[in-house]
Amino acid sequence: MPMKISIDPVLASRIQSAWDQLGKARPDLQAQISATMQSAHAQAVQVAQTGAPPLVAEPHTLTLAHSALTNDCDSVINRLEAGILIGIGPDGVMWGTGKWQQFDPGWIEAFAVFLESLLVGRHTFVTAPQTVRMPNSVKIAMAGDWGTGEWRTQSNPAPSTRVRQQMIALKPDVTIHLGDVYYAGTDDQEQHLLVNLWPPGPIGSFALNSNHEMYSGGGAYFGAIIKPPFEKQGGCSYFALENDHWVIVGLDSAHFSPEDNLYVNGLLFNVNFPNEQNSFLLEKGVRAAQDGKKVIVLTHHNCLDDPGANANALFDQVTNAFPGNTGPAYWYYGHQHIAAVYKPKGAGGVRCRCCGHGALPWGHASALANSPSIDWYEDRPANDPDMPQRLFNGFATITLDGPNIQEVFYDENGGIAWSS
């Protein structure tokens, strides 16, 4: 008889308890989260009953949340066998019950931790950004959504393990994690899935804040970036790297993201209330223009939708910090678990790149095919014997040589997937 998936009863109890407390302490917020949860549940019912994935998946943290709260009243969990792949959505989301897939019961931990963090509050936003000098010739390696750990076998390593090995082989000067440690950026997860495993760079390593790290209130993340290999951040979630020709600005798009939507929509500051981070970016953008330097912005959250047709509020917040609202020259982000290079966007022709394919399994994102806004996206099978539909995971490098830049996307085997 096929084995069904199940929800950890301890997690289900924690969710119910935190949910009840939230209803008493913050009923308006509970109502807003409930609406988002109902939307995710509707998708779960649809896929469980029909096998047809939606066009765009709701946050995986919420897929089984309603089922956990209602003792599986709609028999979503009861319909799902363990270790199966149902289908691939147009956004590349793998609708299955395997590790890190949309119906992975492990995502329930993130929902439990998220609800509990709402009751105690998020970590204080640190406003002591560091500016680190880098040489005029420098190689920087970046991976997004990488914090999954070594969850597979030695004979078939996890994508994150392969990415780590290939990054080390290239010997970059700087390494940057674009955010997301799973499931919920807890103390143990930050330590064992990021701090202990991230490949350090001799000039420094840096890590961005993210929605998954905010699920636990951000405290574990802020604790991680005050010690090696991220100690050059000085415990601050935004920073800059600078030389005679370039300024790289890493930003926190998660801390002020709306909590009612589980920090999914990135923002630099609360709407209409610019903060110290915005002032830091404004200063860097204005000074770079005066000094004839180009700016590269890094965030966890995306500034474009996956096909690249539409920009969002984060795009506006960043570009508006530059003279003439031109924005940076380049913008790298994760959050969406795809790899894509976009055509220049906005008044200043910002070159946006999504590098969120550092570790999580993903399938072919058919919504990206033939998009007039995309120059390249990863669409090659990884030939994974345990997950045949999985595409290559990977990472990106930028090599700065004086005023020149070379961009390369590498796959998990060290092959060049795309280069400028």
N, C-alpha and C positions, 0 to 999 in steps of 0.2 A: 504493500500500500504506500503511495507517495507520501512523503513527509511534508506537512504544512509548516509555514512560517509561524512564529509566535511572538508576542510582545512580552518582554520581561515584566513580570508582575510587580516587581519593586519599582521599576520606572513608571508603570501605569499608576501605581499608588502615589508616587511623587507628583505626577502630573495632575491627578485629581485633587490632591491636597493644595498644590500651588494654584490651581485654577480656581478653587473655591475661595482661597485667600485673596486672589486678585480681584474676584468679583466683589468682595467687600471693600478692598482698599482702593481699587481703581476701576470701577464698573465701566466707565466710558472706554478705557483702553481694552478691557476684556471684550467689549462689544465689537470693537474694531478688529481685534485679532480673530474673534469668532467668525466674522464675515470672510476674512482671508482664509481661515481654516475650512470653512464650508466650501469655498471655491476649489481648494486643493482636494477636499474629500470627493467632490463631484467628479473631478478627474480620476481619482482612484477608483470610484465605482464604475466609471465608464470603461477604463482599461481592464479592470478585473472581470467585467461582464462581457465586453466585446473584443478585447485584445487590440483596440484601436487607440494609439497614443494621440494626445492633443497636439495642436500646432505648437504651443509654447507651454512648457511645464511650469506649474507653480513650484515654490520652494520645496525641495525634497524633505526638509525638516517637518513639513506639514502634511505630507502625503498620507501618513497613517495616524496623525494626531487625533482626528475625530474618532477613529476606530478605537484608539487607546482610551479615550474619555468615555466612550459609550459601550464598552465591552463588545465591540465589533457588531453593532446593531444591524448594519447592512451587509454583514457577512463578507466584507472585503478580504479580511485576513483569512477567513475560512476557505476562500476560493483559491488562495495563492499557494502553490507548491514551492518548496525551498529549492534554490539553485537553478531557477529557470529564467530565460530571457523571453519576454513576451513580444517586444518590438522596439524599434528605434523611432523616436519622434523626429519631425522635421528640424528641430533644434539640436539634434544629435544626442538627446537624453536617452539613456538605456533604461527602458521600462522593464525591469526584471527584479528578482529577489536576491541576486548575488551581492557580494560585498561592494558597497559604494553605489549600487544601482538605485533607481528611484524607490523601489519597494524594499530596500534593505531595512530590516527592523531596527538596525543600529541608529538610524536617524532620530528615533524616538528619544534617545539620550539628549540630543541637542535641544529638543522641545522642552524636556523636563528642566534642563539647566537654564534655558532661556526664561521660562516662567518664574523660576526661583530667583533669578537675577533681577527680574523686574520688581520683586518685593524688597530687595535690599539696595538697589541702585547701582549705577555703573561707576567705574573707576573715574577719578578726577582726571580731567583733560590736562595733560602736562604741556606747558608753554615755554620750554627752554630748548629750542631747536639748535642743533649743531650744524656748522658748516665745515666740511672736511675738504682739505686741499687734495687734489689728485693731479698726477703728472699730465703733461700735454699729450702723451701717448699712453693709452690705457685701454684694457679690455675688461668689459663688464658683462657678467652672465646673470640672467634673470629667469626665474621660474615662478609661475603662479599656481596657487591652489595645490601645493605640493605636499602639505603636511598630513600624509597618510601613513607613514612609517613603512617598515619592511614586513608587509602582511602576507607575503607569499613564500614559496619554497626556494631553495637554492637552485634547483633545476629550472625553475621558471620564475625569476625574481619579479617583484612588484615594479610597475612602471617608475615609481619614485626612486627605487633603488637603481634602476638603469639610468635615469636622468642624473642622479647624483654622481654615478661613476663617470658618465660622459662629461659632466661639468668639470670634475676633478682633472680629467685627462687633458682638457683644454688649457688648464692653468690660468684662469682669469685672475686679474688683479683685485677685482671687487665682485662680490656675489650678493644678489638681492632677491629676497623672497617677497613676492607681490601679494602675500596674504592668504589666509585660510589654513587653519590647522583643525583637523576633524577628530571627533564629531563636533565638539563645542569649545575648543580652545581652553580646556581646563588646565590646571597646574600640571597634572601628570602628562597630558597630551602635549602641552607646550615643551615640556622638558624632554620627553622621550621621542616625540615625533618631529620636533623642529630643532631645539637647541643641541641635542646629542648627535643629530644626524646631518645637519646642514653643512655643506662644504664651505669652510671659511676662505676668505680671500686675504692675501697678504696686506693689502691696503685697508681692508675692512669688509665687514658683512653687515647688511641692513635688512630689516623686515618691516613690512607694512601691516597696519591694522586692517581688520576685515569683519564681515558680518558674522562669520563663525566664531571668531575670537571675541566678538561682542556678546555672543550668546551667554557667556559666563560673566558678563559685565566688563570685560576687558582687563581685569586685574592680573590674570595670568600672563597675558600678552605684555603688559607694561612691566611686569616682573622679569620677563624673558629678555627685553631689549635693554636691560641695564647691566647685563653680564655677557661674557664671551659666548658666541662670537659676535654679538651685536652691541658690545659695550660702547662703540664710538657714537651710537645714537644718544647716549646719556639718558636713557629712559624716556625720550621724547618720540612721539609717533610720526613726526614730520621733520625733515632734515634737508640738507643740500650737499652736493659734491660739486666742486668748482675747480676749473683750471683757466688758462688764458683765453680759451676759445668757447668753452661750454659751461653751462650750469645745469646740473641734474637736480630736480626738486622732487623729493618723495613726500607724498601727502597722505593724510589720514582722511579717507572718504567714508569711514565707518562710524566714528564716534558720534557724529551728529545725524546719521541716517535715521529716518523715522522708525521707532521701535514697533509701531503697530503693524508694520509690514516686515518685521523680523530683520531690520537693517539691510534689506535687499537693495534699496534705492540709494545710491551713494550721494552724499552731500559733504561739502567742506565746512558748512556752518548752518545753523538754523536759518530758515528763510527770512530774509530782510534783516538779519542780525549778524553782519560780518564779525569775525573774531580775530584773534592773534595769528592764527594760521593763514587767514586770508591776507593779513598785513604782511606776513613773511613772504608769501607768494608775490604779492604786489611789489614789494621791495625788490625781490629777485628779478621780476619781469622788467621793471622800469630800469634798474641798474644794468641788466643785460643789454637792453636796447641802447642805453647810453654808451656802453663799452663795446658794442659791436659783437656781443656774444650770442650764441643760440641756446635755447632752453629746451630741455627734455623733461617732461613731467611724468611721474609714476604715481598711479593710484591702484588700489585694489579693484574698485568698482569700474564698470564699463561706462564710457561716455557716449557710446552709440548703441543702437540695437544691433542684433547679430548680423543682419544683412547690410548694415551700414547706411540705411536710408534716413534714419532719424536720430538727431542728437537729443540729449536730455538735460535736466537741470544742472547736473554736475558739469557737463560741457560748458554751459553758460557761466557757471560760477568760476571756472578756471579761466576761460578765454576772456572774461570781463576784467580779470586782474592784469591784463596786458595792455599796453598802449594801443589804442584803436581797436580794442577787443579782438586782436589778432590771434591770441593764444600762443602756445609753445610751438616750436618747430616739429617736435615729435612727442607722442604720448603713448606709453606702454601701460597696459592694465591686465588684470586677470578676471576673476569672478565668473565670467562665462567660460565653460569648459571646452573652449574651441581654440584653434589657432587661426588667425586671420590678419591679413595686411590690407588696409583700406586706402582708397584713393584720398587725396587731400580734401579736408572738410572745413567749412566755415570761411570767414572773411580772410583769415591768414593762411589758409591751406594747411591745417594741422594734419600731420601724418600719424594716424591712429593705428595701433597694433594690439590685438588681443593675444595674450600669452597665458591663457588660463588652463592649458592642457598639460600641466606639470605632472599630474599623477592620476586623477580620477578617470575611470574608464568612460569612453564616449564613443558614439557611433557616427556614421556619416550624416552630417547636418545638411540635408537636402535643401533647406531654406536658403543656404548660402550659394548654391549653384546658380550660375548665370546672373548673379547680382551685379548691376552696373557700378556699384560702389566698392567692389572688392577686386584687388589685384591678385590675391592668392589666398587660398585657405587649405588646410591639411585635409586630404580626403583619401589617404592611402591606408589600407588594412595593415595592422601590426603583425598579422600572422600569429596571433596568440592562440596556442592550442587549447587553452582553458576558456577563451572568450573570442571565438572566431570573428565576431562582428566588430570587435574593438579596433579603432583607428590608432595610429601612432600617437603616443604622448611625446612631450619634448620640452624644449626651452629655447631661449633666444640669447644672442650676444650682440652687443654694440661695441665696436672698436673705434675709439677716437684717436686720430692722428693729426695733431694740429687742428685746423678748421674742418678736416674731412671726417666723415663717418662711414663705417661699413656695418650693415645690419645682416645678421644671419639667424635663421631659425634652424635648429638641429632637431632631429628625431631622437628617440630614446636609445637608438643603436649608434649614434654618432654621425649619421648621414646628414648631409645638408638638404633640408627640405625646401628652403627658399633663401635667396640672398639678394641684397640690393646691388 
